[in-house]
Amino acid sequence: MKQRYAGLRNDENGSMTHLGQMVRDGRVFGLIPDAEDCANWDAEQMQVLYEKVYAEWGKYAHLPSRLPDELRARHAKIYQDAIKHAKANGWDPELGDDN
């Protein structure tokens, strides 16, 4: 049985995971609709999204500061909302002893 991604809404740590970041970045770059949370996507689908996201970031040296104004504002909004949601759901941004 293939592993499936739980989706942004059901991801652990308030979606503050590598997969959650990839989904948010997919939204930033318009690779997936804002309503898409990738629930039930298999590893192959997530890999395709990863490759597209990576290619988009490559255009900007993988730095949010290098994004054009519109994308930088979109990135900031998406991540501010995500952090607010994660903290409200118990996510603690401090690293633990095992990190």
C-alpha positions as CSV (number, residue, x, y, z in Angstrom):
1,M,0.0,0.0,0.0
2,K,1.4,3.4,-1.0
3,Q,2.0,6.0,1.7
4,R,-0.2,9.1,1.3
5,Y,0.3,12.6,2.5
6,A,-2.2,13.6,5.2
7,G,-2.7,17.0,3.6
8,L,-1.8,20.5,4.8
9,R,-4.9,20.7,7.1
10,N,-4.0,17.4,8.8
11,D,-0.2,17.5,8.7
12,E,1.6,17.2,12.1
13,N,3.0,20.2,13.9
14,G,0.4,22.6,12.5
15,S,1.7,21.7,9.0
16,M,5.2,23.1,9.9
17,T,6.9,20.2,8.2
18,H,9.0,19.9,5.0
19,L,5.9,18.6,3.1
20,G,3.8,21.4,4.5
21,Q,6.4,23.9,3.3
22,M,6.4,22.4,-0.1
23,V,2.6,22.7,-0.4
24,R,2.7,26.3,0.7
25,D,5.5,27.1,-1.8
26,G,3.4,25.4,-4.5
27,R,0.7,27.9,-3.6
28,V,3.1,30.8,-3.6
29,F,4.2,30.0,-7.1
30,G,0.7,29.2,-8.4
31,L,1.6,25.6,-9.1
32,I,-1.4,24.4,-7.1
33,P,-4.6,26.3,-6.3
34,D,-4.8,27.9,-2.8
35,A,-7.6,25.5,-1.8
36,E,-5.5,22.4,-2.7
37,D,-3.9,20.9,0.4
38,C,-2.6,17.7,-1.3
39,A,-4.5,15.3,1.0
40,N,-4.0,11.7,-0.2
41,W,-1.3,12.6,-2.7
42,D,1.1,9.7,-3.1
43,A,4.9,10.0,-3.1
44,E,5.1,10.4,-6.9
45,Q,2.7,13.3,-6.9
46,M,4.6,15.0,-4.0
47,Q,7.9,14.4,-5.9
48,V,6.5,16.1,-9.0
49,L,5.4,19.1,-6.9
50,Y,8.8,19.2,-5.2
51,E,10.6,19.3,-8.5
52,K,8.4,22.1,-9.7
53,V,8.8,24.1,-6.5
54,Y,12.5,23.6,-6.6
55,A,12.7,24.9,-10.2
56,E,10.7,28.0,-9.3
57,W,12.9,28.7,-6.2
58,G,16.0,28.3,-8.4
59,K,15.0,31.4,-10.4
60,Y,15.4,33.4,-7.2
61,A,18.5,31.7,-5.7
62,H,16.1,30.0,-3.3
63,L,15.8,33.3,-1.3
64,P,12.5,34.9,-0.4
65,S,14.2,38.3,-0.5
66,R,14.9,37.8,-4.2
67,L,11.3,37.2,-5.1
68,P,9.5,39.9,-7.2
69,D,7.3,42.2,-5.0
70,E,4.1,40.4,-5.8
71,L,5.5,36.9,-5.0
72,R,7.3,38.2,-1.9
73,A,4.1,39.6,-0.6
74,R,2.2,36.4,-1.4
75,H,4.9,34.3,0.3
76,A,4.9,36.5,3.4
77,K,1.1,36.3,3.7
78,I,0.9,32.5,3.2
79,Y,3.7,31.9,5.8
80,Q,2.4,34.5,8.3
81,D,-1.0,32.8,8.2
82,A,0.6,29.3,8.5
83,I,2.7,30.3,11.5
84,K,-0.4,31.9,13.2
85,H,-2.4,28.7,12.6
86,A,0.3,26.4,13.7
87,K,0.9,28.3,17.0
88,A,-2.8,28.4,17.7
89,N,-2.7,24.6,17.3
90,G,0.1,24.0,19.7
91,W,3.2,24.2,17.5
92,D,6.3,25.5,19.3
93,P,8.9,26.9,17.0
94,E,11.7,26.3,19.5
95,L,14.0,23.4,18.8
96,G,13.9,20.6,21.2
97,D,16.9,18.6,22.5
98,D,16.5,16.1,19.7
99,N,16.6,18.7,16.9
